[in-house]
């Protein structure tokens, strides 16, 4: 378990999948988190999510392929989201991260920053990563603000690469180097 200021990143358990199912089938949450992938992420049956859990979280090398965490609010022990790291490159010591806060009552209250900073500390200081990266779509303004507050730098823009709600948006690629990471930032 990884412990932040207000969150705990715990291993995913089968009961967590009920919330993941609910979040994956909420249009607002899925559209923000998925961008153009929305059509593939929405309306997945619980059985498909459980099968994905069995195949991808229990039957592969987590150290090579990454790890998915359930995010719990520390004080209440409420399951509020999920995060992960993946696409590990052992030569360049890099990984890609992602997160979703599925409980809307926790949006805009600093939990996203806490999740990212907790995950970044683990990746930089425990797993010896040199860089972490992420991407989102240009219409996800709240996420972009959080990433910038955490120190992520704009590294690339794929113009009109996302199609969301009938409009084209850019894919925004951001990165953070270990030398830029400020763990006491928040």
C-alpha positions as CSV (number, residue, x, y, z in Angstrom):
1,X,0.0,0.0,0.0
2,X,1.2,3.5,-0.9
3,X,0.2,6.3,1.4
4,X,-0.2,9.9,0.4
5,X,-1.5,12.9,2.5
6,X,-5.2,12.1,1.9
7,X,-5.2,8.9,-0.2
8,X,-4.0,5.3,0.0
9,X,-3.2,3.4,-3.1
10,X,-4.1,-0.2,-2.5
11,X,-4.1,-3.4,-4.5
12,X,-7.3,-3.9,-6.5
13,X,-9.8,-6.3,-5.0
14,X,-12.8,-8.0,-6.5
15,X,-15.2,-5.9,-4.5
16,X,-13.5,-2.8,-6.0
17,X,-14.7,-3.9,-9.5
18,X,-18.3,-2.9,-8.6
19,X,-17.2,0.7,-8.4
20,X,-15.0,0.4,-11.5
21,X,-18.1,-0.9,-13.4
22,X,-20.2,2.0,-12.2
23,X,-17.5,4.6,-13.1
24,X,-16.8,3.0,-16.5
25,X,-20.5,3.4,-17.3
26,X,-20.8,7.0,-16.2
27,X,-20.6,9.1,-19.4
28,X,-19.0,12.2,-17.6
29,X,-16.3,10.2,-16.0
30,X,-15.5,8.0,-19.0
31,X,-15.5,10.9,-21.5
32,X,-13.1,13.0,-19.4
33,X,-10.8,10.1,-18.8
34,X,-10.9,8.4,-22.2
35,X,-11.3,11.2,-24.8
36,X,-11.6,9.4,-28.2
37,X,-11.5,6.0,-26.5
38,X,-14.9,6.8,-24.9
39,X,-16.8,4.6,-27.4
40,X,-14.7,1.6,-26.3
41,X,-14.7,2.3,-22.6
42,X,-18.4,2.9,-22.0
43,X,-21.1,0.3,-21.6
44,X,-18.8,-2.6,-20.6
45,X,-20.6,-5.3,-18.6
46,X,-19.4,-6.2,-15.2
47,X,-18.4,-9.7,-16.5
48,X,-16.0,-8.1,-19.0
49,X,-14.4,-5.9,-16.3
50,X,-14.0,-9.0,-14.0
51,X,-12.5,-11.0,-16.9
52,X,-10.1,-8.1,-17.6
53,X,-9.2,-8.1,-13.9
54,X,-8.5,-11.8,-13.9
55,X,-6.4,-11.7,-17.1
56,X,-4.5,-8.5,-16.7
57,X,-4.1,-8.0,-12.9
58,X,-3.6,-11.5,-11.7
59,X,-1.8,-13.4,-14.5
60,X,1.1,-11.2,-15.8
61,X,4.4,-9.9,-14.5
62,X,3.3,-6.7,-12.7
63,X,6.9,-5.5,-12.3
64,X,7.4,-5.6,-16.1
65,X,3.9,-4.6,-17.3
66,X,3.0,-2.1,-14.5
67,X,0.5,-2.0,-11.8
68,X,-3.1,-0.9,-11.1
69,X,-4.1,0.6,-7.7
70,X,-7.5,1.3,-6.2
71,X,-7.5,4.7,-4.6
72,X,-9.0,5.1,-1.2
73,X,-9.6,8.3,0.8
74,X,-7.6,7.8,4.0
75,X,-9.9,9.2,6.6
76,X,-13.1,7.5,5.4
77,X,-11.6,4.5,3.7
78,X,-14.0,5.1,0.8
79,X,-12.9,3.8,-2.6
80,X,-12.8,6.9,-4.8
81,X,-10.8,6.0,-7.9
82,X,-8.1,4.1,-9.6
83,X,-4.6,4.8,-10.9
84,X,-1.9,2.9,-12.7
85,X,1.6,2.9,-14.2
86,X,2.4,0.9,-17.3
87,X,4.5,0.9,-20.5
88,X,7.6,0.5,-18.5
89,X,10.8,0.9,-20.4
90,X,13.7,-0.6,-18.4
91,X,16.4,0.9,-20.6
92,X,15.2,4.5,-20.4
93,X,13.6,3.9,-16.9
94,X,10.3,5.5,-17.9
95,X,6.7,4.7,-17.3
96,X,3.3,6.0,-18.2
97,X,0.8,6.9,-15.5
98,X,-3.0,7.4,-15.5
99,X,-5.7,8.1,-13.0
100,X,-9.5,8.4,-12.6
101,X,-11.3,9.8,-9.6
102,X,-14.7,8.1,-10.0
103,X,-16.5,9.6,-7.1
104,X,-17.5,13.1,-8.3
105,X,-17.8,14.5,-4.7
106,X,-14.0,14.2,-4.6
107,X,-13.3,16.2,-7.8
108,X,-11.5,19.6,-7.4
109,X,-10.4,18.9,-3.8
110,X,-6.8,18.1,-4.3
111,X,-7.1,14.3,-4.5
112,X,-5.8,14.1,-8.0
113,X,-2.6,15.9,-7.1
114,X,-2.2,13.7,-4.0
115,X,-2.6,10.5,-6.2
116,X,-0.1,11.7,-8.7
117,X,2.5,12.8,-6.1
118,X,2.1,9.5,-4.2
119,X,2.5,7.5,-7.4
120,X,5.5,9.7,-8.6
121,X,7.3,9.2,-5.3
122,X,6.9,5.4,-5.7
123,X,8.1,5.4,-9.3
124,X,11.1,7.8,-8.8
125,X,12.3,6.6,-5.4
126,X,11.3,3.0,-5.1
127,X,11.4,1.8,-8.7
128,X,14.2,4.1,-9.8
129,X,12.4,5.7,-12.8
130,X,14.0,8.6,-14.6
131,X,10.8,9.9,-16.2
132,X,7.1,9.5,-16.0
133,X,4.7,10.5,-18.7
134,X,1.0,10.8,-19.5
135,X,-1.4,12.0,-22.1
136,X,-4.8,13.5,-22.2
137,X,-7.0,15.5,-24.5
138,X,-7.0,19.2,-24.7
139,X,-10.6,19.6,-23.5
140,X,-9.8,18.0,-20.2
141,X,-8.9,21.3,-18.6
142,X,-9.1,20.1,-15.0
143,X,-6.6,17.3,-15.5
144,X,-4.2,19.6,-17.4
145,X,-4.2,22.0,-14.5
146,X,-3.5,19.2,-12.0
147,X,-0.7,17.8,-14.1
148,X,0.9,21.3,-14.4
149,X,0.7,21.8,-10.6
150,X,2.5,18.5,-10.2
151,X,5.3,19.7,-12.3
152,X,4.6,18.0,-15.6
153,X,5.9,19.8,-18.7
154,X,4.2,19.9,-22.1
155,X,6.2,17.6,-24.4
156,X,4.0,17.2,-27.4
157,X,0.7,17.9,-29.1
158,X,-0.9,15.8,-31.7
159,X,-3.3,18.1,-33.4
160,X,-6.9,17.1,-34.0
161,X,-6.1,13.6,-32.7
162,X,-9.0,13.2,-30.4
163,X,-12.7,13.2,-31.3
164,X,-15.0,14.0,-28.3
165,X,-18.6,15.1,-28.4
166,X,-18.5,15.7,-32.2
167,X,-15.4,18.0,-32.0
168,X,-11.7,17.5,-32.6
169,X,-9.2,18.1,-29.9
170,X,-5.5,17.7,-29.5
171,X,-3.8,14.9,-27.7
172,X,-1.5,16.5,-25.0
173,X,1.6,14.6,-24.0
174,X,3.3,15.6,-20.8
175,X,6.4,14.4,-18.9
176,X,8.1,14.8,-15.6
177,X,11.8,14.0,-14.9
178,X,13.1,12.8,-11.5
179,X,15.3,16.0,-11.4
180,X,12.1,18.1,-11.8
181,X,10.1,16.3,-9.2
182,X,9.3,18.3,-6.1
183,X,7.8,15.9,-3.5
184,X,7.1,18.7,-1.0
185,X,5.3,20.7,-3.6
186,X,1.9,20.1,-2.1
